[in-house]
Amino acid sequence: MSVETASANVVSSTTPLTQFYYQVGTHALLLEPDTLAEVLMQVSHSPLPFPPNWCKGLVAVRGDFYPLVDMHYILYGQTSTLQNPKLLWLKPAHSSAIVITCDSYPKALKFDNSPTPSTHDAPLPSWIHGVIHYNDKTLLLADHQTLIQRLMQATHL
């Protein structure tokens, strides 16, 4: 093993891993490290006639239109009572982009080691791959690419 390889291994094992999460109701959802995210402010949405229950309309971002996904409906089966939910543009690797509603903008977490998901007693949607307990926070390990695929399959987009 060369000196460069040995030092790279030491740096990678001691460098904290930073990941972001956002809040929807009582759930904190961890963003995948390879998912692009952008906070949207001062953006309005255009309603659609006869949309699926999870879709609040379309949002224009830099000239492209994206579905606005009501994450309260996705997680709880009912729409949010928030008057002005936060909007977050998400682009998972190898997937289409969407705009989601959330209760808080993303916050950073620094993990000393890569988090290891555990099982959860309550039933979780298929796009949630597990639960991570970190400090006093319970985080859902979300797979947004699978969520987007499920939404597209369910609505034949």
Backbone torsions as a table, in degrees:
resi	resn	phi	psi	omega
1	MET	NA	133.6	-179.4
2	SER	-79.9	167.5	178.2
3	VAL	-64.3	-38.8	-179.6
4	GLU	-62.8	-43.1	179.9
5	THR	-65.8	-43.3	179.7
6	ALA	-63.1	-43.5	-179.5
7	SER	-69.8	-34.6	177.4
8	ALA	-64.3	-39.1	178.8
9	ASN	-65.7	-38.4	178.9
10	VAL	-66.6	-44.8	-179.0
11	VAL	-63.4	-46.0	-177.3
12	SER	-66.3	-31.0	-178.7
13	SER	-80.0	-21.5	-179.3
14	THR	-103.6	-14.1	179.2
15	THR	-76.0	124.8	-179.5
16	PRO	-67.0	146.4	176.7
17	LEU	-90.9	123.6	178.5
18	THR	-100.9	125.8	174.2
19	GLN	-132.3	159.4	-177.5
20	PHE	-113.7	152.0	175.0
21	TYR	-137.4	157.4	174.8
22	TYR	-129.9	159.1	-174.0
23	GLN	-107.3	134.9	171.1
24	VAL	-132.9	108.3	-175.8
25	GLY	59.9	-127.7	-179.7
26	THR	-88.8	-3.4	-177.3
27	HIS	-95.2	136.1	171.4
28	ALA	-107.4	121.4	-176.5
29	LEU	-108.7	125.9	-178.7
30	LEU	-83.4	129.8	176.1
31	LEU	-80.7	142.6	176.7
32	GLU	-66.7	146.5	-178.1
33	PRO	-60.8	-28.5	-178.1
34	ASP	-96.0	11.2	177.1
35	THR	-90.4	128.2	174.7
36	LEU	-81.5	139.6	179.9
37	ALA	-138.1	144.1	178.0
38	GLU	-141.0	129.9	175.9
39	VAL	-75.6	130.4	178.7
40	LEU	-107.9	125.3	178.5
41	MET	-122.7	149.6	177.8
42	GLN	56.1	41.7	179.5
43	VAL	-116.4	134.8	175.6
44	SER	-106.5	161.1	179.0
45	HIS	-115.7	153.2	178.3
46	SER	-102.5	122.8	179.7
47	PRO	-68.8	155.6	177.4
48	LEU	-115.3	148.0	173.7
49	PRO	-76.6	131.2	176.5
50	PHE	55.0	51.9	179.0
51	PRO	-78.3	164.1	170.3
52	PRO	-63.1	158.4	-175.5
53	ASN	-57.7	-31.5	-176.8
54	TRP	-79.5	-12.4	-173.5
55	CYS	-101.0	122.2	179.1
56	LYS	-94.2	-0.3	179.3
57	GLY	135.1	-156.5	178.8
58	LEU	-118.6	147.8	177.6
59	VAL	-123.7	132.0	176.6
60	ALA	-90.6	126.6	176.6
61	VAL	-130.0	113.5	-179.8
62	ARG	50.6	42.4	175.0
63	GLY	87.6	-6.8	177.1
64	ASP	-107.8	147.5	179.2
65	PHE	-102.9	135.9	-178.7
66	TYR	-129.7	146.0	176.1
67	PRO	-68.4	142.1	176.7
68	LEU	-96.9	110.0	-175.2
69	VAL	-93.5	122.6	177.4
70	ASP	-81.7	98.4	-176.1
71	MET	-66.9	-25.0	175.2
72	HIS	-65.0	-40.3	177.4
73	TYR	-66.6	-41.6	-179.7
74	ILE	-60.8	-43.3	-174.8
75	LEU	-89.2	-31.6	-172.6
76	TYR	-118.7	-9.8	-179.5
77	GLY	78.5	11.8	177.1
78	GLN	-146.7	153.4	-177.3
79	THR	-74.5	158.6	-179.0
80	SER	-72.0	149.2	174.9
81	THR	-92.8	-1.0	179.1
82	LEU	-66.2	133.6	178.5
83	GLN	-71.1	-40.3	-178.7
84	ASN	-130.2	79.9	179.3
85	PRO	-67.8	154.6	175.9
86	LYS	-73.7	147.1	178.7
87	LEU	-115.3	136.8	-177.0
88	LEU	-134.6	122.8	175.4
89	TRP	-85.9	127.1	-179.3
90	LEU	-123.7	136.6	176.9
91	LYS	-134.1	90.7	175.6
92	PRO	-66.0	153.9	175.9
93	ALA	-60.2	138.6	176.3
94	HIS	62.5	34.6	-179.1
95	SER	-151.2	167.7	173.5
96	SER	-74.3	161.9	177.6
97	ALA	-93.3	154.5	174.0
98	ILE	-139.8	167.5	170.3
99	VAL	-116.3	132.2	-179.0
100	ILE	-118.3	156.0	170.8
101	THR	-93.1	145.4	176.5
102	CYS	-151.3	166.0	-177.4
103	ASP	-87.7	-21.2	179.6
104	SER	-145.9	151.8	175.3
105	TYR	-71.7	159.6	-176.9
106	PRO	-57.7	143.5	175.9
107	LYS	-121.7	149.3	-177.4
108	ALA	-90.4	144.2	171.2
109	LEU	-126.8	139.9	175.9
110	LYS	-110.3	118.5	177.9
111	PHE	-98.9	135.2	174.9
112	ASP	-68.7	-39.1	177.2
113	ASN	-128.2	162.1	177.0
114	SER	-58.5	129.6	-176.3
115	PRO	-67.4	144.1	178.6
116	THR	-110.0	118.8	-179.5
117	PRO	-71.6	149.8	175.2
118	SER	-120.9	170.2	178.4
119	THR	-80.1	163.6	-178.0
120	HIS	-128.4	143.1	-178.2
121	ASP	-68.4	-39.8	-178.4
122	ALA	-75.9	147.6	177.8
123	PRO	-66.3	137.7	-179.2
124	LEU	-117.6	151.1	175.8
125	PRO	-61.5	159.1	-175.8
126	SER	-65.3	-19.2	-179.9
127	TRP	-90.5	2.8	172.5
128	ILE	-103.4	117.2	-173.0
129	HIS	-93.1	0.7	178.5
130	GLY	154.9	-173.2	-177.7
131	VAL	-125.7	140.3	176.5
132	ILE	-119.8	127.5	175.6
133	HIS	-101.6	120.0	-178.4
134	TYR	-137.9	121.2	-172.9
135	ASN	53.4	-124.4	-179.3
136	ASP	-99.8	13.3	-173.4
137	LYS	-110.9	138.6	172.6
138	THR	-106.0	119.8	-175.8
139	LEU	-113.8	136.4	174.2
140	LEU	-89.2	130.3	-179.6
141	LEU	-85.5	96.2	-173.6
142	ALA	-88.0	146.4	172.0
143	ASP	-117.3	90.5	-174.9
144	HIS	-66.4	-28.4	177.1
145	GLN	-63.0	-44.5	178.1
146	THR	-66.1	-39.3	176.8
147	LEU	-57.6	-47.7	-179.3
148	ILE	-62.2	-42.7	178.3
149	GLN	-61.1	-43.5	179.7
150	ARG	-64.2	-40.7	179.1
151	LEU	-65.0	-41.8	179.9
152	MET	-66.5	-40.0	178.6
153	GLN	-66.4	-40.1	-176.7
154	ALA	-69.7	-26.9	-175.5
155	THR	-113.3	1.7	178.4
156	HIS	55.4	45.5	178.3
157	LEU	-76.4	NA	NA
